[in-house]
Amino acid sequence: MSVKLEGMPDKLITADSFTGKKVIDREGIEYGKVKHIHINQDTLTVSGVTIHQGFNKDFFLSKDYIDKFSEETLLLSRPPIRTRILVVDIDGHKIGKVKRLHRHPDTNELESIEISYGLMHSKILSKSEIWGIGEKVILRMTKEEFKNLE
């Protein structure tokens, strides 16, 4: 439990008071709970958080996704894309799951996703092929168009 110290300015609280809080986006979708808060050693600002979704399902969100911390939750400014979530076509038909995220090494910006489908198949799609993100990833194409990709 955190205690407010004498002389401590308003709007300052300890980072460990955020661990265990629910993480939700603007649509009310819950993504797990805050496990760790990552702080940049040079600037002493929050650089991101680790979200815990259950057994062996942790993922990192950069500060770009964070809207604000409330008393009970961490509110996200946009839904995150993460591995192991369902991928559907523009009509809602199941295609597969997100296997891997490919990010730019310098900016950490998402460039493409690898989608696993069938028993041992996968395809890499550019982020421009993603129509929407929420509880699942929605592609800008039909299942037939996905099958015909090289």
N, C-alpha and C positions, 0 to 999 in steps of 0.2 A: 504494500500500500504506500502510495506517495504522500508526503507531508509537505505542505507549503511552508517554506522557511521564512523567517523574519527578514524583511528587506528584499524578498524576491519579487520582481516585477509581475504585474498582471499578465495573463495570456502565456505564461511559461509553465510547462509541466514536464515531468520526467518522461523520457522515451519508453521506459518499461511500463508506464501506465497504459500504453496503447496495445501491448501484447495481449492477445486473446480477444480483441475486438473483432466483430463481424466486418467483412468487406463486401460492400454492395455497390452496384452501379445505379445510374439514374432511373432504370426501369425496375429496380427492386430485386434484381438477380443477385443472389448471394454466391460469392466465390470462395469462401473459406474464412479463416481468421488470421489476423496479423501474428506472425511468428517472430520476425526480427525487423527492426528499423535500421537501415544502412545510412551511415553518415559519412560524408566526404571529409577526409582527414585534413585537407588543405583549407576548405572554405567553412567547415563545421555546419554544413547545411544537409538536410535530408536528401539523399540521392535515390532512394527507393525503399521498398519493403519486400520481405519474403512472406508469401501467403501460404498457409498450411490448409490443404484440402482433405486431409485424411491420411491414412497409412501410406507413406512413401510418395505423397503427391504434393510436393512443395514447388512453388514457382516464384520468380522474381518479377516485380513490377517497378519500372523506373518512375521517377518523380513526375514525369509527363502524364501519368495516369491518375495521379492523386489530385482530387479536388479539395477535400478538407477532412480533417478529423472532427467528428462530433463527440458527444459524451459517450455514445454507445457504439458507434461505427466509424469505419474509414469509408468515405464516400469517393467513388471513382468518377472522373470526368468523362470517361469513355470505357466501353467494355474491353477487356483484354483478350487477346488471342493466346491460347495456351495449348500444350500438347495433350493428346488423348481425348479431345472433345470431338463430337460428331460433326461431320461435314455433309451437307445436303446440297442438292442442286437448286436452281431457281424455283422449281415447282415443289420443293420439299421432299424429294425422294432421296433416301440415304445413299451416299457414295462411299464413305469410309470414315477414317479418323485422322486427325492431325498427328503426324508422326514426329516431325521435326520443324523447328522454326529457323530460317536462315536470315541472319541479321548482318548489317554492314559492320565490319570490324571496328571502325573508328567512331561511328555515330550511334551504334546499337539500334539503328532504325531497321524495322522489318522490311526485307526485300522479297522474300518468297516463303512458301510453306510446302512441306512434303506431306502428301496425303497417302496413307496406306489403305489399300482396298484388296479384297480377296484374301487369300492366304499369305501370299508372299510378294505382292505387287505394290509399287508405289510410283507416284508421279509428283513432280515439282511444278507448282504454279506460282506465277508472279502475284504480288499483293494486289495488282490491278484487277485480277480475276475474282477478288472477293467482293461480294455485294454487301454483306452485313455480318456483324459479329454480335453474339449474345450467348445464350445457352449452347448454341451451335454456330458453326461457320456456314454461311450461305454463299454459294458461288454464283457468278453471273452467267452460268451456262446450264444447259440441260444435262441429264445423265448420259444421253447419247453423244452429245458434243464432248463431254469429258472422256468417254471411252475412245473416241476417235483422235484424241490428242496424241502426239508423238511422245 
